[in-house]
Amino acid sequence: MPRRDLSMTRTETDEFLATCRNAAIAVCGADGFPLAALAVRAPEQGGLVLALDSSSPVAAALRSGTAACVVADTWPRYDEIRGVIVRGQSRPTDGAAHSLALDATTVSTFDFGKAS
């Protein structure tokens, strides 16, 4: 029996991201080890724009073109878990090191609600 496609459409992905306030962002530090931090989405700026605590090690590691991965998910119940994983290149916004846009190269999505 073929598996059901649990991915979200582009419209579903955009709507989902518009409702997510928080996301996790991960980058590789100068030593090659991963660094992660909680980020707050800034949807009013359009696209995937995140704000970080300026004292975060992730904020310190971000430079224009830094490879980054952002994960946003919700899980009211197991069978309702939805999420988006965006990988791409970071780009500081407005010259602030603690605010960045992510130019996506790969977007993966899942919606367990589609399994039933």
KEMIMAR-867812 format. One record per residue: residue number from 1; x, y, z of N, C-alpha, C in turn. Coordinates in nm, 2 decimals, padded with zeros to 4 digits, always signed. Atoms other than C-alpha are relative to their C-alpha. Layout:
<sites>
+-----+--------+--------+--------+--------+--------+--------+--------+--------+--------+
! num !    n_u !    n_v !    n_w !   ca_u !   ca_v !   ca_w !    c_u !    c_v !    c_w !
+-----+--------+--------+--------+--------+--------+--------+--------+--------+--------+
! NUM !      X !      Y !      Z !      X !      Y !      Z !      X !      Y !      Z !
...
+-----+--------+--------+--------+--------+--------+--------+--------+--------+--------+
</sites>
This chain:
<sites>
+-----+--------+--------+--------+--------+--------+--------+--------+--------+--------+
! num !    n_u !    n_v !    n_w !   ca_u !   ca_v !   ca_w !    c_u !    c_v !    c_w !
+-----+--------+--------+--------+--------+--------+--------+--------+--------+--------+
!   1 ! +00.08 ! -00.12 ! +00.00 ! +00.00 ! +00.00 ! +00.00 ! +00.09 ! +00.12 ! +00.00 !
!   2 ! -00.08 ! -00.12 ! +00.01 ! +00.15 ! +00.34 ! -00.10 ! -00.02 ! +00.09 ! +00.12 !
!   3 ! +00.01 ! -00.10 ! -00.12 ! +00.23 ! +00.59 ! +00.18 ! -00.07 ! +00.12 ! -00.05 !
!   4 ! +00.07 ! -00.13 ! +00.03 ! +00.02 ! +00.90 ! +00.20 ! +00.11 ! +00.11 ! +00.00 !
!   5 ! -00.09 ! -00.12 ! +00.00 ! +00.20 ! +01.23 ! +00.12 ! -00.04 ! +00.09 ! +00.12 !
!   6 ! +00.02 ! -00.08 ! -00.12 ! +00.23 ! +01.41 ! +00.45 ! +00.05 ! +00.14 ! -00.01 !
!   7 ! -00.06 ! -00.13 ! +00.01 ! +00.39 ! +01.72 ! +00.31 ! -00.11 ! +00.10 ! -00.02 !
!   8 ! +00.09 ! -00.11 ! +00.02 ! +00.22 ! +02.06 ! +00.31 ! +00.02 ! +00.06 ! -00.14 !
!   9 ! -00.01 ! -00.07 ! +00.13 ! +00.14 ! +02.25 ! -00.01 ! +00.07 ! +00.13 ! +00.04 !
!  10 ! -00.06 ! -00.13 ! -00.02 ! +00.31 ! +02.59 ! -00.05 ! -00.09 ! +00.09 ! +00.07 !
!  11 ! +00.09 ! -00.09 ! -00.07 ! +00.00 ! +02.77 ! +00.06 ! -00.02 ! -00.05 ! +00.14 !
!  12 ! +00.00 ! +00.05 ! -00.14 ! -00.03 ! +02.54 ! +00.37 ! +00.12 ! +00.04 ! +00.08 !
!  13 ! -00.12 ! -00.04 ! -00.07 ! +00.33 ! +02.61 ! +00.45 ! +00.01 ! +00.14 ! +00.03 !
!  14 ! +00.00 ! -00.14 ! -00.03 ! +00.30 ! +02.98 ! +00.42 ! -00.10 ! +00.04 ! +00.11 !
!  15 ! +00.10 ! -00.03 ! -00.10 ! -00.02 ! +02.98 ! +00.63 ! +00.06 ! -00.05 ! +00.14 !
!  16 ! -00.06 ! +00.05 ! -00.12 ! +00.16 ! +02.76 ! +00.89 ! +00.10 ! +00.09 ! +00.06 !
!  17 ! -00.10 ! -00.09 ! -00.05 ! +00.46 ! +02.98 ! +00.91 ! -00.05 ! +00.13 ! +00.05 !
!  18 ! +00.06 ! -00.13 ! -00.05 ! +00.24 ! +03.29 ! +00.95 ! -00.05 ! -00.01 ! +00.14 !
!  19 ! +00.05 ! +00.01 ! -00.14 ! +00.10 ! +03.14 ! +01.27 ! +00.11 ! -00.04 ! +00.10 !
!  20 ! -00.10 ! +00.04 ! -00.09 ! +00.43 ! +03.03 ! +01.42 ! +00.08 ! +00.13 ! +00.05 !
!  21 ! -00.08 ! -00.11 ! -00.06 ! +00.59 ! +03.29 ! +01.65 ! +00.14 ! -00.03 ! +00.02 !
!  22 ! -00.14 ! +00.05 ! -00.03 ! +00.89 ! +03.09 ! +01.76 ! +00.05 ! -00.11 ! -00.09 !
!  23 ! -00.07 ! +00.10 ! +00.08 ! +01.14 ! +02.88 ! +01.57 ! +00.13 ! -00.02 ! +00.06 !
!  24 ! -00.14 ! +00.02 ! -00.04 ! +01.47 ! +02.72 ! +01.64 ! +00.09 ! +00.02 ! -00.12 !
!  25 ! -00.10 ! -00.02 ! +00.11 ! +01.77 ! +02.82 ! +01.43 ! +00.13 ! -00.07 ! +00.04 !
!  26 ! -00.13 ! +00.07 ! -00.02 ! +02.09 ! +02.62 ! +01.40 ! +00.10 ! +00.04 ! -00.11 !
!  27 ! -00.11 ! -00.04 ! +00.09 ! +02.42 ! +02.72 ! +01.24 ! +00.13 ! -00.08 ! +00.05 !
!  28 ! -00.12 ! +00.05 ! -00.05 ! +02.77 ! +02.58 ! +01.26 ! +00.09 ! +00.11 ! +00.05 !
!  29 ! -00.09 ! -00.10 ! -00.05 ! +03.01 ! +02.77 ! +01.48 ! +00.14 ! -00.01 ! -00.06 !
!  30 ! -00.14 ! -00.01 ! +00.06 ! +03.37 ! +02.86 ! +01.39 ! +00.07 ! -00.13 ! +00.02 !
!  31 ! -00.07 ! +00.13 ! -00.03 ! +03.48 ! +02.53 ! +01.55 ! -00.06 ! -00.12 ! -00.07 !
!  32 ! +00.07 ! +00.11 ! +00.07 ! +03.24 ! +02.33 ! +01.33 ! -00.11 ! -00.07 ! +00.07 !
!  33 ! +00.11 ! +00.06 ! -00.08 ! +03.01 ! +02.23 ! +01.61 ! -00.13 ! +00.08 ! -00.02 !
!  34 ! +00.13 ! -00.07 ! +00.02 ! +02.64 ! +02.32 ! +01.58 ! -00.03 ! +00.09 ! +00.12 !
!  35 ! +00.06 ! -00.09 ! -00.10 ! +02.49 ! +02.61 ! +01.77 ! -00.14 ! +00.02 ! -00.03 !
!  36 ! +00.14 ! -00.02 ! +00.02 ! +02.12 ! +02.65 ! +01.82 ! -00.06 ! +00.10 ! +00.10 !
!  37 ! +00.07 ! -00.10 ! -00.08 ! +01.89 ! +02.92 ! +01.96 ! -00.14 ! +00.01 ! -00.04 !
!  38 ! +00.14 ! -00.03 ! +00.03 ! +01.53 ! +03.01 ! +01.99 ! +00.00 ! +00.14 ! -00.07 !
!  39 ! +00.02 ! -00.12 ! +00.07 ! +01.43 ! +03.28 ! +01.75 ! -00.15 ! +00.04 ! -00.01 !
!  40 ! +00.14 ! -00.04 ! +00.02 ! +01.12 ! +03.49 ! +01.71 ! -00.02 ! +00.05 ! -00.14 !
!  41 ! +00.03 ! -00.04 ! +00.14 ! +00.96 ! +03.53 ! +01.37 ! -00.05 ! +00.14 ! +00.00 !
!  42 ! +00.05 ! -00.14 ! +00.02 ! +00.90 ! +03.88 ! +01.24 ! -00.08 ! +00.00 ! -00.12 !
!  43 ! +00.07 ! +00.02 ! +00.12 ! +00.62 ! +03.81 ! +01.00 ! -00.04 ! +00.14 ! -00.07 !
!  44 ! +00.04 ! -00.13 ! +00.06 ! +00.54 ! +04.18 ! +00.95 ! +00.10 ! +00.05 ! -00.11 !
!  45 ! -00.10 ! -00.04 ! +00.10 ! +00.86 ! +04.21 ! +00.75 ! -00.01 ! -00.08 ! -00.13 !
!  46 ! +00.01 ! +00.08 ! +00.12 ! +00.76 ! +03.94 ! +00.50 ! +00.11 ! -00.10 ! -00.01 !
!  47 ! -00.11 ! +00.11 ! +00.01 ! +00.95 ! +03.62 ! +00.42 ! +00.03 ! -00.06 ! +00.13 !
!  48 ! -00.04 ! +00.06 ! -00.12 ! +01.13 ! +03.43 ! +00.68 ! +00.10 ! +00.08 ! +00.06 !
!  49 ! -00.09 ! -00.09 ! -00.08 ! +01.28 ! +03.69 ! +00.91 ! -00.01 ! -00.03 ! +00.14 !
!  50 ! -00.01 ! +00.04 ! -00.14 ! +01.40 ! +03.60 ! +01.26 ! +00.07 ! +00.11 ! +00.08 !
!  51 ! -00.07 ! -00.08 ! -00.10 ! +01.51 ! +03.80 ! +01.56 ! +00.06 ! -00.09 ! +00.11 !
!  52 ! -00.07 ! +00.08 ! -00.10 ! +01.76 ! +03.66 ! +01.80 ! +00.04 ! +00.09 ! +00.11 !
!  53 ! -00.07 ! -00.07 ! -00.11 ! +01.89 ! +03.76 ! +02.14 ! +00.14 ! +00.04 ! -00.05 !
!  54 ! -00.13 ! -00.04 ! +00.05 ! +02.20 ! +03.96 ! +02.05 ! +00.12 ! -00.06 ! +00.07 !
!  55 ! -00.11 ! +00.06 ! -00.07 ! +02.40 ! +03.78 ! +02.32 ! +00.01 ! -00.15 ! -00.03 !
!  56 ! +00.00 ! +00.14 ! +00.04 ! +02.32 ! +03.44 ! +02.16 ! +00.13 ! -00.04 ! -00.08 !
!  57 ! -00.12 ! +00.05 ! +00.08 ! +02.62 ! +03.24 ! +02.03 ! -00.04 ! -00.01 ! -00.15 !
!  58 ! +00.05 ! +00.01 ! +00.14 ! +02.41 ! +03.19 ! +01.71 ! +00.01 ! +00.14 ! -00.06 !
!  59 ! +00.00 ! -00.14 ! +00.06 ! +02.38 ! +03.57 ! +01.66 ! +00.15 ! +00.04 ! -00.02 !
!  60 ! -00.14 ! -00.03 ! +00.02 ! +02.76 ! +03.60 ! +01.70 ! +00.06 ! -00.07 ! -00.12 !
!  61 ! -00.06 ! +00.08 ! +00.11 ! +02.82 ! +03.33 ! +01.44 ! -00.06 ! +00.04 ! -00.13 !
!  62 ! +00.06 ! -00.04 ! +00.13 ! +02.59 ! +03.48 ! +01.18 ! +00.07 ! +00.10 ! -00.08 !
!  63 ! -00.05 ! -00.09 ! +00.10 ! +02.74 ! +03.64 ! +00.88 ! -00.08 ! -00.02 ! -00.12 !
!  64 ! +00.07 ! +00.02 ! +00.13 ! +02.59 ! +03.70 ! +00.54 ! +00.05 ! -00.12 ! -00.07 !
!  65 ! -00.03 ! +00.12 ! +00.07 ! +02.58 ! +03.37 ! +00.36 ! +00.03 ! -00.12 ! +00.09 !
!  66 ! -00.02 ! +00.11 ! -00.09 ! +02.61 ! +03.16 ! +00.68 ! -00.11 ! -00.11 ! -00.03 !
!  67 ! +00.10 ! +00.11 ! +00.02 ! +02.44 ! +02.82 ! +00.62 ! -00.08 ! -00.01 ! +00.13 !
!  68 ! +00.08 ! +00.01 ! -00.12 ! +02.15 ! +02.79 ! +00.86 ! -00.12 ! -00.09 ! -00.02 !
!  69 ! +00.11 ! +00.09 ! +00.00 ! +01.86 ! +02.56 ! +00.94 ! -00.10 ! +00.06 ! +00.10 !
!  70 ! +00.10 ! -00.05 ! -00.09 ! +01.53 ! +02.68 ! +01.09 ! -00.11 ! -00.10 ! +00.01 !
!  71 ! +00.10 ! +00.10 ! -00.02 ! +01.27 ! +02.45 ! +01.24 ! -00.11 ! +00.06 ! +00.08 !
!  72 ! +00.12 ! -00.05 ! -00.07 ! +00.92 ! +02.55 ! +01.33 ! -00.10 ! -00.12 ! +00.00 !
!  73 ! +00.10 ! +00.11 ! -00.01 ! +00.66 ! +02.30 ! +01.46 ! -00.10 ! +00.02 ! +00.11 !
!  74 ! +00.10 ! +00.00 ! -00.10 ! +00.35 ! +02.25 ! +01.66 ! -00.05 ! -00.14 ! +00.03 !
!  75 ! +00.04 ! +00.14 ! -00.04 ! +00.22 ! +01.95 ! +01.84 ! -00.11 ! +00.00 ! +00.10 !
!  76 ! +00.11 ! +00.01 ! -00.10 ! -00.12 ! +01.99 ! +02.01 ! -00.03 ! -00.14 ! +00.04 !
!  77 ! +00.02 ! +00.14 ! -00.02 ! -00.16 ! +01.61 ! +01.98 ! +00.09 ! -00.07 ! -00.10 !
!  78 ! -00.10 ! +00.07 ! +00.08 ! +00.07 ! +01.35 ! +01.83 ! -00.05 ! -00.01 ! -00.15 !
!  79 ! +00.06 ! +00.01 ! +00.14 ! -00.17 ! +01.30 ! +01.53 ! -00.02 ! +00.13 ! -00.07 !
!  80 ! +00.02 ! -00.14 ! +00.06 ! -00.17 ! +01.68 ! +01.47 ! +00.14 ! +00.07 ! -00.01 !
!  81 ! -00.13 ! -00.06 ! +00.01 ! +00.21 ! +01.74 ! +01.46 ! +00.02 ! +00.06 ! -00.14 !
!  82 ! -00.03 ! -00.06 ! +00.13 ! +00.30 ! +01.98 ! +01.18 ! +00.13 ! +00.08 ! +00.02 !
!  83 ! -00.12 ! -00.07 ! -00.01 ! +00.63 ! +02.13 ! +01.10 ! +00.06 ! +00.03 ! -00.13 !
!  84 ! -00.07 ! -00.05 ! +00.11 ! +00.86 ! +02.31 ! +00.86 ! +00.15 ! +00.00 ! +00.03 !
!  85 ! -00.14 ! -00.01 ! -00.02 ! +01.23 ! +02.27 ! +00.82 ! +00.05 ! +00.08 ! -00.13 !
!  86 ! -00.05 ! -00.08 ! +00.11 ! +01.40 ! +02.54 ! +00.61 ! +00.15 ! +00.01 ! +00.01 !
!  87 ! -00.14 ! -00.02 ! +00.00 ! +01.76 ! +02.53 ! +00.51 ! +00.04 ! +00.10 ! -00.11 !
!  88 ! -00.04 ! -00.10 ! +00.10 ! +01.94 ! +02.81 ! +00.33 ! +00.12 ! +00.08 ! +00.05 !
!  89 ! -00.10 ! -00.09 ! -00.03 ! +02.17 ! +03.10 ! +00.36 ! -00.06 ! +00.12 ! +00.07 !
!  90 ! +00.05 ! -00.11 ! -00.08 ! +02.13 ! +03.37 ! +00.62 ! +00.05 ! +00.13 ! -00.06 !
!  91 ! -00.03 ! -00.13 ! +00.05 ! +02.13 ! +03.74 ! +00.53 ! -00.04 ! +00.10 ! +00.11 !
!  92 ! +00.04 ! -00.10 ! -00.10 ! +02.14 ! +04.01 ! +00.81 ! -00.09 ! +00.10 ! -00.06 !
!  93 ! +00.09 ! -00.10 ! +00.05 ! +01.86 ! +04.26 ! +00.78 ! +00.03 ! +00.13 ! +00.07 !
!  94 ! -00.02 ! -00.13 ! -00.05 ! +01.89 ! +04.63 ! +00.84 ! +00.13 ! +00.01 ! +00.07 !
!  95 ! -00.13 ! -00.01 ! -00.06 ! +02.25 ! +04.58 ! +00.93 ! +00.01 ! -00.05 ! +00.15 !
!  96 ! +00.00 ! +00.05 ! -00.14 ! +02.16 ! +04.42 ! +01.27 ! +00.04 ! -00.15 ! +00.00 !
!  97 ! -00.05 ! +00.14 ! +00.00 ! +02.35 ! +04.10 ! +01.35 ! -00.10 ! -00.09 ! +00.07 !
!  98 ! +00.10 ! +00.08 ! -00.07 ! +02.06 ! +03.98 ! +01.57 ! -00.13 ! -00.02 ! -00.08 !
!  99 ! +00.12 ! +00.01 ! +00.08 ! +01.80 ! +04.00 ! +01.29 ! +00.05 ! -00.06 ! -00.14 !
! 100 ! -00.05 ! +00.06 ! +00.12 ! +01.83 ! +03.78 ! +00.98 ! -00.12 ! -00.05 ! -00.09 !
! 101 ! +00.09 ! +00.06 ! +00.10 ! +01.64 ! +03.67 ! +00.67 ! +00.07 ! -00.13 ! -00.04 !
! 102 ! -00.05 ! +00.13 ! +00.05 ! +01.68 ! +03.32 ! +00.54 ! -00.04 ! -00.02 ! -00.14 !
! 103 ! +00.03 ! +00.03 ! +00.14 ! +01.71 ! +03.26 ! +00.17 ! +00.00 ! -00.15 ! -00.02 !
! 104 ! +00.02 ! +00.15 ! -00.01 ! +01.57 ! +02.91 ! +00.15 ! +00.05 ! -00.07 ! -00.13 !
! 105 ! -00.04 ! +00.08 ! +00.11 ! +01.74 ! +02.65 ! -00.07 ! -00.08 ! -00.13 ! +00.01 !
! 106 ! +00.07 ! +00.12 ! -00.02 ! +01.55 ! +02.35 ! +00.08 ! -00.11 ! +00.02 ! +00.10 !
! 107 ! +00.11 ! -00.01 ! -00.10 ! +01.20 ! +02.34 ! +00.25 ! -00.06 ! -00.14 ! +00.01 !
! 108 ! +00.07 ! +00.13 ! -00.02 ! +01.07 ! +02.02 ! +00.40 ! -00.11 ! +00.03 ! +00.10 !
! 109 ! +00.12 ! -00.02 ! -00.09 ! +00.73 ! +02.00 ! +00.56 ! -00.06 ! -00.14 ! +00.03 !
! 110 ! +00.08 ! +00.12 ! -00.03 ! +00.51 ! +01.75 ! +00.73 ! -00.12 ! +00.04 ! +00.08 !
! 111 ! +00.13 ! -00.02 ! -00.07 ! +00.15 ! +01.73 ! +00.86 ! -00.05 ! -00.14 ! +00.03 !
! 112 ! +00.04 ! +00.13 ! -00.03 ! +00.07 ! +01.42 ! +01.05 ! -00.15 ! -00.01 ! +00.00 !
! 113 ! +00.14 ! +00.00 ! +00.02 ! -00.30 ! +01.52 ! +01.03 ! -00.05 ! -00.06 ! -00.13 !
! 114 ! +00.03 ! +00.05 ! +00.13 ! -00.29 ! +01.41 ! +00.67 ! +00.01 ! -00.16 ! -00.01 !
! 115 ! -00.02 ! +00.14 ! +00.00 ! -00.21 ! +01.05 ! +00.77 ! -00.13 ! -00.07 ! +00.03 !
! 116 ! +00.12 ! +00.06 ! -00.03 ! -00.56 ! +00.98 ! +00.89 ! -00.11 ! +00.02 ! -00.11 !
+-----+--------+--------+--------+--------+--------+--------+--------+--------+--------+
</sites>
